Amino acid sequence: MVNVEGITDDDMRSVLASTKRYTVLILRPGPNRHSEGADKIVWEHGRRNLALRAEGALSVILPVGGEADVSGIGVFGLDIDATREIVQGDPGVQAGVFVYELYETRSFPGDALPG
């Protein structure tokens, strides 16, 4: 059970005031996901994601495996228009291996996945 008794309204207001805007990418299999050569395109898509992470544009990369209807989730530290421009240049999106959805969101700078 989560104990919320120590979190005051002032704590909530203070934390909410520190949020930053992000864009969440939901990547789904596209019509060409299982076409010949798609795996090579996915590999290059991954390489590009690592470069975007190194540049600081793509904060979190979450590949989704198995038979899910989601291929991956990404969190960009950019506004939705800048994110859309980057995603439209992705080799997997351009080849129809992936399709995507973008959502504006906000979160707390400094949050991190556990190591």
C-alpha positions, 0 to 999 in steps of 0.5 A: 500500500502506498502511503500518501499521508506525507505528501501535502498540497504544497508538495504537490504544487511545488513538484507540478511547477517543476515539470517540463514538456516532453513528447511521447512517441508510440511506434507501431508496426507498419504495413511493410514490417514483415517485408524483405529487408525490413530487419536491416531497416529496423537495425538502422532505425536502432542506430539512429535512435542511439545517435538521437539519445547521444545528442540528448533529443531522445531521452528514453528508448523502450523497444517492445518485443513479442507480438504486441501491436506496439513496437516501441515507446520513446520520450523526446525532450522536444516539442511535438513539432520538432519530434515529428520532424525527427520521426518523419526522417526515420528510415523505418517510418519512411519505408513503412516498416513503422507508423507512429503516434505522438503525444504531448506530455509533461514530467519531472526533470531528473526522473530516471529509470532504475539502474 
